[in-house]
Amino acid sequence: MVRQISGADAVIGNILLVNFVAAVATLVVVPFTFPGANLPLAVLLAMLPALALATVYVLFALALPRSGGEYLYVSRVFHPSIGFAANFSFIGWNILFGGLLVNQFTTVYLSGFFASLGWSAGVSAMSHKGVVLLVGIALIALTTIPMIIGTRFAMRLMKAAFSTGSVLLLITLAVLAFAGHDTFVASVDRQASYDGVIESARQAGFESRPEGFGPTVQAVALISLATMFVMCSTYTTGEVQNVRRTVPKAIYGSALIGGAVILVMALIATRVWSTDFLAAANYLASAAPEHYPLESTPDFSYLAVLTRPGWLFSTVVNVSFLCLIIGNLIFSTATMSRCFSAWSFDRIVPQGLASLHSRRRTPVNALVVFALCSALALVYYTFDGDVTFLAGATLGFIATFLTVSVAAIAFPYLRPRLFRGSAADIRVLGVPLIVIAGAASALMLGAMVYAFLTNDAFDANGTTGLLFFAGFWVIGLVVFGVARRLHLARGLPFDAAFKELSGE
């Protein structure tokens, strides 16, 4: 493929996939899920595994400068079946999470935008599943067709959505910061009672806890759904200009910028709305809806508009997230579809997926398949999904990241010919930096996986979450095994492909 993704494209794309939309959805439920958690401190702590994981992906990308992300890294270090299963799981969870984003584009943010204009018919229409599906499919087409037309065109559209969304988001955060807690309390009291919401939750059975380090550490795992997604430009490394300079800048830059913005969001949520109110409102909305007195569920956009009522500010809030979702989906389509191409290069899936359009030089077949999978995810989430799915998705992502971290520890020792003399051959007191970063990342991610599997508060260890979690890995292993068997039966040197880097 042609290297058409600039340094600015990679940085912006990574920031978009840090995903401020997921961040605000997570921040407002953390006080309810983990009573006593200190939100700002939890965000700062979540940066530790994010930066360790970022270092792992940066060094792998420098050593193996091809597209494919963890599929390429794990398959070349351990075994291609493990690399494929890890990447298959990651892509599967991304597709499902994309279905959630596309659904919320309509049900939360487009609905909120129409509400800000006073168009009640539009708000009502956004609650119908048929409308949600139609708008969602149109959005998937909007974010896929530009990639088919050409990567440069899609990157320009992505940057336009990012610029608009980011400016409006900064305006939103500034308005909320200057509004303050007293303004929010007065706004709630005009509809219901701020103190009454907290008291109703207590009477309904919610038990608040004093702020402590324990629940703060537990909250890190959930907040990591946003902070750790700083490595997605590695899935398009083969199309990135000047890999040695661009990839570190994109990954570390997005980690620091994204982390700073999420920290500001956490400070605002704590100081303007208060963790006591967020916990109580979310508890009533989910566990005792008959006692919930407000007009809408306590998501970020509703609470922002409740703080500063008015059609103009409501428009700013909702259009901000609409634009950020569009930008996120464009870069997600670019990165995830490139994994399809990497699988195809290695003959695990039909090689037609890797074929490029003769003039536009884009993987049209891979893009179309990814769009169809995204549409199926939209249908699933619209009819069967709920926000507890976020915890299952986080567990799935973290398990893949843990696999990559373990591969990083083994890389210099199992594949010395690929490591020694590469740009990733950096040592600290004689120990490869990738081993240090991998060990730190694996330790923290392993603790998160244990917490998700053993703590009911995450709601990730339920039947549905565990079935999806195990299912993606099992399907990945089965698909690889079937592909290998078919190719070997035809006398094709299937295993030879994994001794080299994938083509571009």
Secondary structure, DSSP 8 states (H G I E B T S, - for coil): ----B-HHHHHHHHHHHH-HHHHHHHHTTHHHHSTT--HHHHHHHHHHHHHHHHHHHHHHHHHS-SS-THHHHHHHHT-HHHHHHHHHHHHHHHHHHHHHHHHHIIIIIIHHHHHHTT-HHHHHHTTSHHHHHHHHHHHHHHHHHHHHH-HHHHHHHHHHHHHHHHHHHHHHHHHHHHHHHHHHHHHHHHHS-HHHHHHHHHHHT-------HHHHHHHHHHHHHHHT---GGGGGGGGBSSHHHHHHHHHHHHHHHHHHHHHHHHHHIIIII-HHHHHHHHHHHHH-GGG--SSS---HHHHHHHHS-SHHHHHHHHHHHHHHHHHHHHHHHHHHHHHHHHHHHTTSS-GGGG---TTT---HHHHHHHHHHHHHHHHHHHHH--TTHHHHHHHHHHHHHHHHHHHHHHHHHH-HHHHTTSTT--EETTEEHHHHHHHHHHHHHHHHHHHHHH-GGG--SSHHHHHHHHHHHHHHHHHHHHHHHHHHHTT--GGGGGGS----
